[in-house]
Every structure is written in C-alpha cells, then in structure tokens.
Amino acid sequence: MRSTGGSSAEGPPSPARTTSSSHGVTVDVAGPAALAALLQDAGRGVFPPTDGTVTVLRQPAAGEAVVLAFTGHIVIAADVEPGWVAQLLPTADLSDYLNPPFLGALSERLGRRVNCVDLVAYGPALTGSPPLPLTEIVDRSHPRVRRAQRWRTDVRVWAADGGIVVLGRGLAGRLEVAFEVDPDQRARGLGRALARSARHLVGQWHPDEPGVWAQVAPGNAASVRTVLAAGYQPVGSEALLVAP
C-alpha cells in the first residue's frame, strides 16, 4: 500500500469488535466513538495492527466520511455495511481502497464527493513561544477566517508577516493545522516557521491536546518537505468524503 507510518505498535482491541471475512478481506466493526480513539492512539504512535485487514467504523456525527490508510491496515469510517465493503473489493491489495474505483463507488453510495487524497502527519505540541511574531485575527468576517470555517470548527487564525496559520477542529474532533504563505514570500522558510508555530500554539491555547494534525496533498512536494522540516511525522494517508 502507499501509506507510510512511523511505528507499527498495536493498540488494545476494541471490546465492541466483531469480525467477518469475505474473499480474504477481514472487516471489523466497532462502535461510533472508535474513530476519535483510533486517531488519539495514532497521534501518540500506537497504530492499528499491520495485519492486512480493513476496519469499518461508524461515520462521525455530522462529519465527513473517510478512508484512512495506515501501514498494513485500512480504516473506513462511513455509513456502509461491512459486507458491502468486502463484496466490492474481494482483494488483499490494500492500495485498492484509495484508488478511484472504490472511492467512486463509496462516494456514490454515500451521496458525497472525495475532497482529496492527502498525506497525514502529526506534530507533537511544543512549549514556549512561536518562532515568529503572530497576531490573531479576531474578525470572524475576515475572508481567511470564513474560508477556514468552511472545513473546521472552533477556528482560530493568526497572521504573520507574509502568511497565516490556522488551528481548528476537523475529522472526529481532532485538532488540525493549515498554513498559507503569500506568493512573494515563498522559498524563504516562512512555511516551516508557520507550521512549527502551530505546534507552539497548541501548547498555549490547547494544553489538553498532545499535538496537531496536518493534511498535505502528496503532489505538493514543497508543503510535504515543509511539514517534515517542522517536525511533523507521517502517520498515513486519507481520503475525506464531504457533502457535495
């Protein structure tokens, strides 16, 4: 499969889990709160088992459906029956779950569309002040704030000289970062400073959170290099299915 992860440590089995199998594809069904717990575990380096199986979870309430790819494990959080998943892809090739045929069929069944297939990385929170001056944008009507609120809740936006950094709640309530560098300020290290600043902002404004998630299009090599240089670790890949 295409995704990469740091550790292959396994988390505790879900007590609500039942298992079925079809054509070599194993499907596990767990409770509706399992996705948030799974993401919390992954953030601290405890990943699903590298066993070639597929886990089907309940879709987050009022949230996006998602296909998550970890090393040797697929997680589908969507309102579909596990038997439908197993029958649609009777294969042991986990890369098929992030390919257009499966994502297209899943989109049609849910009445949603695939937003993007992203690399997902995680940055542990940092103490102390951010490495550059930041000013919070408190005007909720600001275009950048409104755009951030389209995809996240509890949004906070800070401006730097030549860029912005955003923190907000995304998939299953996880804390997510986005950053943007003005075109005339690129290739100067500002993106790396903004991405690292988000880790400091977590420590200041979300002391109960151990870190922050970043989603990056794999083809955006500059942004991939930026988040890695800012200390984020690759966790896997994901395809969000959002309302049309």
Backbone torsions as a table, in degrees:
resi	resn	phi	psi	omega
1	MET	NA	165.6	-172.4
2	ARG	-83.4	-24.3	-172.1
3	SER	-74.2	157.3	176.3
4	THR	-127.9	154.2	176.9
5	GLY	-144.3	161.3	-178.0
6	GLY	-74.8	-67.1	-175.9
7	SER	-109.2	154.6	175.3
8	SER	-106.4	21.7	179.8
9	ALA	-60.6	143.6	-175.3
10	GLU	-102.6	141.8	176.4
11	GLY	-87.6	173.2	179.9
12	PRO	-68.7	146.2	-179.4
13	PRO	-68.3	147.2	178.9
14	SER	-73.7	133.1	179.7
15	PRO	-70.1	-17.3	-178.5
16	ALA	-94.0	8.9	-170.5
17	ARG	-80.8	133.9	168.1
18	THR	-124.0	160.1	-173.0
19	THR	-131.9	137.4	171.1
20	SER	-134.3	161.7	-176.9
21	SER	-140.8	142.3	177.9
22	SER	-146.4	121.0	176.5
23	HIS	54.2	39.5	177.2
24	GLY	82.8	-2.7	177.4
25	VAL	-100.3	118.9	179.9
26	THR	-95.0	134.6	-178.9
27	VAL	-121.6	123.8	177.9
28	ASP	-106.8	138.5	-178.2
29	VAL	-117.9	122.0	-179.3
30	ALA	-125.3	177.2	-173.8
31	GLY	-73.7	171.9	-172.1
32	PRO	-69.6	-20.6	179.5
33	ALA	-89.9	2.8	-171.3
34	ALA	-69.4	-31.1	-176.5
35	LEU	-65.4	-45.5	178.7
36	ALA	-60.3	-42.3	179.4
37	ALA	-65.4	-40.2	179.3
38	LEU	-62.5	-42.4	179.4
39	LEU	-67.2	-38.3	176.7
40	GLN	-61.5	-42.0	177.7
41	ASP	-63.5	-45.1	-178.6
42	ALA	-62.1	-36.2	178.4
43	GLY	-62.1	-29.7	178.7
44	ARG	-99.4	14.6	172.8
45	GLY	88.3	14.3	177.4
46	VAL	-108.6	108.3	-171.2
47	PHE	-105.4	162.6	172.7
48	PRO	-57.8	155.5	-177.6
49	PRO	-62.5	142.7	177.8
50	THR	-83.8	74.2	-172.2
51	ASP	-124.5	8.4	177.1
52	GLY	73.3	19.9	-177.4
53	THR	-103.9	172.0	179.3
54	VAL	-120.1	129.0	177.1
55	THR	-107.6	126.6	177.3
56	VAL	-107.1	122.4	-179.6
57	LEU	-117.4	162.9	174.3
58	ARG	-65.7	145.1	176.9
59	GLN	-68.8	136.7	179.1
60	PRO	-57.4	143.0	179.7
61	ALA	-60.4	129.4	177.6
62	ALA	53.9	29.9	-178.9
63	GLY	-130.2	-177.9	-178.1
64	GLU	-75.5	151.1	164.2
65	ALA	-79.6	159.2	-175.6
66	VAL	-154.2	147.5	166.5
67	VAL	-114.6	119.8	-179.1
68	LEU	-111.1	133.0	177.7
69	ALA	-114.5	117.0	171.9
70	PHE	-106.9	176.0	177.0
71	THR	-63.6	113.8	175.8
72	GLY	69.8	20.3	-177.7
73	HIS	-158.4	137.8	176.8
74	ILE	-115.3	138.4	174.4
75	VAL	-121.8	125.0	177.1
76	ILE	-115.9	114.5	175.4
77	ALA	-106.1	98.1	-174.3
78	ALA	-161.2	153.9	179.8
79	ASP	-81.9	69.5	176.9
80	VAL	-133.2	157.3	177.3
81	GLU	-80.1	139.3	178.5
82	PRO	-58.2	-34.0	178.3
83	GLY	-63.4	-34.9	177.5
84	TRP	-63.8	-41.9	178.7
85	VAL	-61.8	-47.6	-176.6
86	ALA	-64.9	-37.4	-179.7
87	GLN	-73.9	-33.8	-178.3
88	LEU	-70.3	-36.8	-178.7
89	LEU	-129.3	76.8	176.6
90	PRO	-78.9	68.1	-173.8
91	THR	-143.3	154.6	175.0
92	ALA	-97.1	3.1	-179.8
93	ASP	-86.8	101.4	-174.6
94	LEU	-67.1	-20.2	178.8
95	SER	-64.5	-22.4	-179.8
96	ASP	-62.2	-24.2	-175.8
97	TYR	-75.4	-12.3	174.4
98	LEU	-114.5	17.1	176.6
99	ASN	-96.5	157.8	-174.4
100	PRO	-54.0	-40.8	-178.0
101	PRO	-57.9	-47.8	-179.3
102	PHE	-70.1	-45.8	-179.0
103	LEU	-63.3	-35.3	176.8
104	GLY	-65.5	-43.5	178.8
105	ALA	-65.4	-40.2	179.1
106	LEU	-66.2	-41.5	178.0
107	SER	-60.3	-44.7	-179.6
108	GLU	-64.0	-41.0	-178.2
109	ARG	-66.5	-35.7	-177.0
110	LEU	-90.8	-11.8	-174.2
111	GLY	68.2	34.5	-179.4
112	ARG	-125.8	178.2	177.4
113	ARG	-129.8	151.4	177.6
114	VAL	-76.9	123.4	-178.8
115	ASN	-77.3	-50.6	179.6
116	CYS	-171.8	155.7	170.4
117	VAL	-103.2	113.8	-171.0
118	ASP	-115.8	151.6	160.8
119	LEU	-73.5	137.5	178.5
120	VAL	-115.4	129.7	-179.6
121	ALA	-131.0	160.8	-175.9
122	TYR	-131.8	132.8	179.0
123	GLY	-118.5	115.6	177.2
124	PRO	-60.8	147.0	179.7
125	ALA	-63.3	149.7	178.7
126	LEU	-120.6	149.2	175.5
127	THR	-88.7	167.4	177.3
128	GLY	85.0	-175.2	-175.4
129	SER	-85.5	152.4	175.2
130	PRO	-60.3	157.5	-175.9
131	PRO	-77.3	1.8	176.5
132	LEU	-149.1	156.9	-179.1
133	PRO	-65.9	135.6	179.6
134	LEU	-131.3	142.6	176.9
135	THR	-123.8	122.3	-178.8
136	GLU	-70.9	137.1	174.9
137	ILE	-90.2	107.9	-175.9
138	VAL	-94.6	-10.6	178.9
139	ASP	-74.9	108.9	-177.8
140	ARG	-67.8	-15.9	179.1
141	SER	-89.9	-1.7	179.0
142	HIS	-59.8	135.6	-176.4
143	PRO	-53.9	-39.4	-178.7
144	ARG	-71.0	-33.2	176.3
145	VAL	-68.9	-45.7	-179.7
146	ARG	-62.0	-38.6	179.1
147	ARG	-66.0	-40.7	178.7
148	ALA	-65.0	-35.6	-178.6
149	GLN	-71.1	-14.7	176.9
150	ARG	-64.4	-32.3	-173.8
151	TRP	-111.3	-16.7	-173.7
152	ARG	-137.8	162.7	174.2
153	THR	-113.1	168.6	-179.2
154	ASP	50.9	46.3	-173.6
155	VAL	-79.5	136.8	169.0
156	ARG	-130.3	138.2	-175.4
157	VAL	-128.4	132.5	176.7
158	TRP	-120.1	142.1	178.5
159	ALA	-106.4	140.0	171.3
160	ALA	-118.4	174.0	176.3
161	ASP	-72.3	95.7	179.0
162	GLY	105.6	7.0	179.9
163	GLY	-173.9	178.4	177.1
164	ILE	-137.3	159.6	172.5
165	VAL	-135.2	139.1	-174.0
166	VAL	-124.1	137.1	168.1
167	LEU	-121.2	140.0	178.2
168	GLY	-167.9	169.0	179.3
169	ARG	-89.5	129.1	179.7
170	GLY	-121.2	-129.5	-174.6
171	LEU	-53.6	123.1	177.4
172	ALA	54.2	28.1	177.2
173	GLY	81.1	6.4	-179.1
174	ARG	-69.3	153.0	178.1
175	LEU	-83.9	125.5	-174.6
176	GLU	-124.2	152.8	178.5
177	VAL	-117.2	146.4	166.7
178	ALA	-137.7	148.3	177.4
179	PHE	-143.7	157.1	-176.6
180	GLU	-144.8	135.1	179.0
181	VAL	-115.0	132.8	177.8
182	ASP	-60.7	143.6	-175.7
183	PRO	-53.2	-37.9	-176.7
184	ASP	-81.3	1.1	179.8
185	GLN	-112.9	7.1	-175.4
186	ARG	-77.4	162.4	179.2
187	ALA	65.0	29.1	178.3
188	ARG	-124.4	6.5	179.8
189	GLY	88.5	2.4	-178.0
190	LEU	-67.5	-39.9	179.4
191	GLY	-59.1	-43.1	178.3
192	ARG	-62.7	-41.2	179.5
193	ALA	-66.0	-38.5	178.2
194	LEU	-66.2	-45.0	180.0
195	ALA	-63.6	-38.9	177.8
196	ARG	-71.3	-34.9	178.0
197	SER	-58.7	-36.6	179.8
198	ALA	-58.5	-36.4	179.1
199	ARG	-66.7	-35.2	175.1
200	HIS	-70.7	-39.0	-179.8
201	LEU	-64.1	-33.9	175.4
202	VAL	-59.6	-46.6	180.0
203	GLY	-61.7	-32.3	-177.9
204	GLN	-81.7	-43.5	-168.5
205	TRP	-107.9	-16.0	179.4
206	HIS	-133.4	65.6	-173.3
207	PRO	-63.6	-18.1	178.4
208	ASP	-84.7	-7.9	179.8
209	GLU	-93.8	131.6	179.2
210	PRO	-77.4	-14.7	-177.9
211	GLY	179.6	-168.0	-173.3
212	VAL	-139.5	147.8	-177.8
213	TRP	-99.5	144.9	175.6
214	ALA	-127.9	134.9	176.4
215	GLN	-113.7	127.0	-175.0
216	VAL	-135.2	132.3	174.3
217	ALA	-63.7	126.2	-176.5
218	PRO	-58.7	-30.4	179.7
219	GLY	-72.8	-15.8	176.9
220	ASN	-85.2	76.0	-173.0
221	ALA	-59.5	-35.0	-179.7
222	ALA	-62.5	-43.0	179.9
223	SER	-70.7	-35.8	176.3
224	VAL	-60.9	-47.2	178.7
225	ARG	-61.6	-36.1	-178.0
226	THR	-64.1	-49.5	-177.0
227	VAL	-68.4	-34.7	176.6
228	LEU	-65.2	-42.6	179.2
229	ALA	-66.3	-25.5	179.5
230	ALA	-85.4	4.7	173.5
231	GLY	94.2	11.7	175.6
232	TYR	-82.5	144.4	-179.1
233	GLN	-109.8	133.2	177.1
234	PRO	-61.3	136.0	-179.7
235	VAL	-113.7	-38.2	-178.7
236	GLY	174.3	-151.9	175.4
237	SER	-139.7	161.2	-176.7
238	GLU	-152.2	151.7	172.4
239	ALA	-122.3	114.5	176.4
240	LEU	-85.7	139.2	174.8
241	LEU	-113.3	112.7	-171.2
242	VAL	-110.2	164.4	178.1
243	ALA	-63.7	140.1	-177.5
244	PRO	-66.9	NA	NA
